[in-house]
Amino acid sequence: MPADHDPDTLAFLVNRLAISDLVHAYCQGVDRRDPEAVARLFTEDGTFVAYAEPGAAEPTSRSHGREEITKAIAMARYYKRTTHTVGNHMALVEGDRATGETRVVAYHVLGDAGAETLMIWHIRYLDAYVRSAEGWRIDERVLRVDMVSNQALNGAY
């Protein structure tokens, strides 16, 4: 290790990478339709709050604990396919706790064969993370849909 290496810098990078992996694993789990895997990314008593309408003052749903979070994430099975693309991700680490904001564009295919719609959500995830024996976990995730657009799906998926 170089003499000018700051060990705090290494710890910062390790923690940020682990939190980034957590954010990406969440999106991957939703897209793979694996709500149990997604719920395991939360603390045992974690919270997931969704505001599925732009500008909503009240949440569309609120789930507490892994069992309820599993049920909430399983609702994504309503869509024929989803793809979550992670854009901006920032996190502030303070010891064994962190907060973060992630911007995601989520593509949802729905509708009957031959008449599918592509619904696009522009999402902000506002997160609180905790480092536990399992590694970094989501303690609270607030999903805010900032914008929605729908278009006819012309093509294969």
C-alpha positions in Angstrom: 0.0 0.0 0.0 1.5 3.4 -1.0 2.6 5.6 1.9 0.2 8.4 0.9 -2.8 6.0 0.9 -5.5 7.2 3.3 -7.2 4.1 4.9 -10.4 6.2 5.3 -10.5 6.6 1.5 -10.4 2.8 1.0 -13.2 2.3 3.6 -15.2 4.9 1.9 -14.8 3.3 -1.5 -15.5 -0.2 -0.2 -18.7 1.0 1.5 -19.9 3.0 -1.5 -19.3 0.1 -3.8 -21.2 -2.3 -1.5 -24.2 0.2 -1.3 -24.1 0.6 -5.1 -24.2 -3.2 -5.5 -27.2 -3.3 -3.2 -29.0 -0.7 -5.3 -28.3 -2.6 -8.5 -29.2 -6.0 -6.9 -32.6 -4.5 -6.0 -33.3 -3.6 -9.6 -32.0 -6.9 -10.9 -34.2 -8.8 -8.4 -37.3 -6.9 -9.5 -36.5 -7.5 -13.2 -35.9 -11.2 -12.6 -39.2 -11.4 -10.8 -37.6 -12.6 -7.6 -39.4 -10.7 -4.7 -37.9 -12.9 -2.1 -34.4 -12.0 -3.2 -35.4 -8.3 -3.2 -36.8 -8.6 0.3 -33.6 -10.1 1.6 -31.9 -6.8 0.6 -33.8 -5.1 3.3 -33.3 -5.3 7.1 -35.6 -7.8 8.9 -37.9 -4.9 9.9 -37.2 -2.7 6.9 -39.8 -0.4 5.3 -40.8 0.1 1.7 -43.0 3.1 0.9 -44.3 3.7 -2.7 -45.7 6.9 -4.1 -46.7 5.5 -7.6 -48.3 8.7 -8.9 -46.2 11.8 -9.7 -46.8 14.5 -7.0 -48.7 12.2 -4.7 -49.0 13.5 -1.2 -49.9 10.1 0.3 -48.2 6.8 -0.4 -49.8 4.3 -2.6 -48.5 1.5 -0.4 -46.5 1.0 2.8 -44.8 -2.3 3.6 -43.0 -3.2 6.8 -40.8 -6.2 7.3 -39.5 -8.7 4.7 -42.8 -10.6 4.4 -44.8 -7.6 3.5 -42.0 -6.3 1.2 -42.0 -9.6 -0.6 -45.8 -9.2 -1.3 -45.3 -5.6 -2.4 -42.5 -6.5 -4.9 -44.5 -9.5 -6.1 -47.0 -7.0 -7.6 -44.5 -6.4 -10.4 -45.6 -9.8 -11.8 -48.6 -7.8 -13.1 -46.3 -6.6 -15.8 -45.1 -8.9 -18.6 -41.6 -7.6 -18.3 -39.7 -4.8 -16.5 -36.3 -3.3 -17.0 -34.8 -0.9 -14.4 -31.9 1.3 -15.6 -30.0 2.9 -12.8 -28.8 6.4 -13.5 -27.6 8.8 -10.8 -26.7 7.2 -7.4 -25.4 9.1 -4.5 -24.8 7.9 -0.9 -23.5 9.5 2.2 -21.9 7.0 4.6 -21.7 7.8 8.3 -20.3 4.8 10.2 -22.7 1.8 10.0 -25.5 4.0 8.5 -25.9 5.7 5.2 -28.5 7.6 3.2 -28.9 7.7 -0.5 -30.8 8.9 -3.6 -31.0 6.9 -6.8 -32.6 7.9 -10.1 -33.9 5.0 -12.1 -35.8 4.8 -15.4 -38.1 1.7 -15.2 -39.7 0.2 -18.3 -42.9 -1.8 -17.8 -44.6 -3.9 -20.6 -48.3 -4.5 -20.0 -51.4 -5.2 -22.0 -52.7 -8.0 -24.2 -50.7 -9.7 -26.9 -50.5 -7.5 -30.0 -51.7 -4.4 -28.1 -48.9 -4.0 -25.5 -48.1 -0.7 -23.9 -44.7 0.4 -22.7 -45.1 2.4 -19.5 -42.0 4.3 -18.4 -41.5 5.5 -14.9 -38.9 8.0 -13.9 -38.2 7.1 -10.3 -36.4 8.5 -7.3 -35.4 6.0 -4.5 -34.8 7.8 -1.2 -33.0 5.3 1.0 -31.7 4.7 4.5 -29.1 1.9 4.7 -27.6 0.0 7.6 -24.5 -2.2 7.8 -25.4 -5.5 9.5 -23.9 -8.9 9.9 -25.4 -9.6 6.5 -23.6 -6.6 5.0 -25.3 -3.4 3.9 -29.1 -3.6 3.8 -31.9 -1.2 3.0 -33.6 -0.1 6.2 -36.1 2.2 4.4 -36.8 2.8 0.8 -39.2 5.5 -0.4 -40.1 5.1 -4.1 -41.2 8.3 -5.7 -42.5 8.3 -9.3 -41.6 11.7 -10.8 -42.9 11.2 -14.3 -44.9 8.6 -16.2 -45.2 8.1 -20.0 -47.0 5.5 -22.0 -46.6 4.5 -25.6 -47.6 1.6 -27.8 -45.0 -1.1 -27.9 -44.1 -1.8 -31.5 -41.5 -4.6 -31.5 -40.4 -7.8 -29.9 -39.4 -8.2 -26.3 
